[in-house]
């Protein structure tokens, strides 16, 4: 009997493999997805970011990396929500992994902009923010209009139905700095 055991296993595997298409059809009444292999045209893109938590910037990193591969255009990230506190020098140790990822993107040519109004409302000044960020003094919405006027496609990375408030966001990580 031991001599026939490998053959029994082989017969069972062949039977299972031949039954697979029948079982798959039962669970796939809509068929199988098609794959579109067209090449994406060069497109300039602005990511409009407004996250509740800096940790959500990890996902943004992945989106931007994927977009770099898919398009040959320029990429800009505009941060204007509570996540902007990750870019404060005083919070570097807490958010070092995120900041280092974003700085690497900047080194690869991604431009980082921060809404000046949100930055001030959060309790920061430009000198509080890392050097790879450019503060958009006119504010986030004028910044969006500027990039749209230059032909950039906007990807809204807000995970919230309305923009999140940034007032005093600095003190979420640094409560001792509140005056």
C-alpha positions in Angstrom: 0.0 0.0 0.0 2.8 2.4 0.9 4.1 1.9 -2.7 0.9 3.3 -4.2 0.6 6.3 -1.8 2.5 8.8 -4.1 0.4 7.7 -7.0 -2.8 8.2 -5.1 -1.7 11.8 -4.2 -0.8 12.5 -7.9 -4.3 11.2 -9.0 -6.0 13.4 -6.3 -4.0 16.5 -7.4 -4.9 15.9 -11.1 -8.6 15.5 -10.2 -8.5 18.7 -8.0 -6.8 20.7 -10.8 -9.3 19.6 -13.4 -12.2 20.5 -11.1 -10.8 23.9 -10.5 -12.2 25.6 -13.6 -15.7 24.2 -12.8 -15.5 25.5 -9.2 -14.1 28.9 -10.4 -16.9 29.4 -12.9 -19.4 28.8 -10.1 -17.9 31.7 -8.1 -17.2 34.0 -11.1 -20.5 34.7 -12.8 -19.1 38.0 -14.2 -16.0 36.4 -15.8 -12.4 37.6 -15.3 -11.0 41.1 -15.2 -9.1 42.4 -18.2 -5.7 44.1 -17.9 -5.1 47.4 -19.6 -1.4 47.7 -20.4 -1.5 51.1 -22.0 1.3 53.5 -21.2 0.3 56.6 -19.2 1.1 59.9 -20.8 3.3 62.3 -19.0 1.0 64.2 -16.6 1.9 66.8 -13.9 0.1 66.0 -10.6 -0.5 67.8 -7.4 -1.5 65.8 -4.3 -3.8 68.0 -2.1 -3.2 66.5 1.4 -5.4 67.1 4.5 -5.0 64.2 7.0 -6.1 63.9 10.6 -2.9 62.2 11.6 0.8 62.4 10.5 0.9 58.6 10.3 -1.4 58.7 7.3 1.6 60.2 5.4 2.9 56.7 5.1 0.1 55.9 2.6 0.9 59.2 0.8 4.4 58.1 0.3 3.2 54.9 -1.5 0.8 56.9 -3.7 3.5 59.3 -4.7 6.0 56.5 -5.4 3.5 54.7 -7.6 2.6 57.9 -9.4 6.3 58.5 -10.1 6.4 55.2 -11.9 3.2 55.7 -13.8 3.6 59.2 -15.0 6.7 60.9 -16.3 5.4 64.3 -15.2 6.2 66.6 -12.2 4.8 65.9 -8.8 3.8 68.4 -6.1 2.5 67.7 -2.6 0.5 70.4 -0.9 0.0 69.8 2.8 -2.7 71.8 4.6 -4.1 69.7 7.4 -3.1 68.5 10.9 -0.6 66.2 9.3 1.7 69.2 8.7 3.0 69.0 12.3 5.1 66.0 11.1 7.2 68.5 9.2 8.0 70.6 12.2 11.7 70.4 13.3 10.6 70.0 16.9 8.7 66.8 16.1 11.5 65.2 14.0 12.3 62.4 16.5 8.6 61.5 16.7 8.0 61.4 12.9 11.5 60.8 11.7 10.5 57.7 9.6 7.8 59.8 7.7 9.9 62.9 7.4 12.9 60.9 6.0 10.6 59.3 3.4 9.2 62.6 2.3 12.7 64.2 2.2 13.8 61.2 -0.1 10.8 62.0 -2.4 11.9 65.7 -2.4 15.4 64.6 -3.3 13.9 62.6 -6.2 12.2 65.8 -7.5 8.8 65.9 -5.7 8.1 69.4 -4.7 6.6 69.9 -1.2 4.4 72.9 -0.4 2.7 73.9 2.8 -0.3 76.2 3.2 1.0 79.2 5.0 -2.4 79.9 6.6 -2.6 76.3 8.0 0.9 76.5 9.2 0.2 79.7 11.2 -3.1 78.4 12.5 -1.3 75.3 13.7 1.1 77.5 15.7 4.2 77.3 13.5 6.4 79.7 11.7 8.4 79.0 8.5 11.6 78.6 10.5 9.9 75.8 12.5 9.6 73.6 9.3 12.1 71.4 7.5 14.0 72.9 4.6 12.6 70.7 1.8 9.2 72.4 2.4 8.2 75.6 0.7 5.6 77.7 2.5 2.8 78.9 0.2 2.3 82.3 1.8 -0.9 83.0 -0.1 -2.6 79.9 1.4 -3.8 76.5 0.3 -6.6 77.4 -2.0 -4.7 80.0 -4.0 -1.9 77.4 -4.3 -4.4 74.9 -5.7 -5.6 77.5 -8.3 -2.0 78.3 -9.2 -1.1 74.7 -10.0 -4.4 74.1 -11.8 -3.6 77.1 -13.9 -0.3 75.4 -14.8 -2.1 72.4 -16.0 -1.6 70.1 -13.1 -4.1 67.4 -12.3 -5.3 67.5 -8.7 -5.5 64.4 -6.6 -7.4 65.1 -3.4 -5.8 63.0 -0.6 -8.2 64.2 2.0 -9.7 61.2 3.8 -12.3 63.5 5.3 -15.4 65.0 3.7 -14.4 68.5 4.8 -11.0 70.0 5.5 -9.8 69.3 9.0 -9.1 72.3 11.3 -5.4 73.0 12.1 -5.9 75.5 14.8 -3.4 74.8 17.6 -2.3 71.4 16.0 1.2 72.1 17.2 0.1 71.5 20.8 -1.1 67.9 20.1 2.6 66.9 20.0 4.0 69.7 22.1 1.5 70.6 24.8 4.2 72.2 26.9 4.6 74.9 24.3 1.1 76.3 24.7 1.3 79.9 26.0 
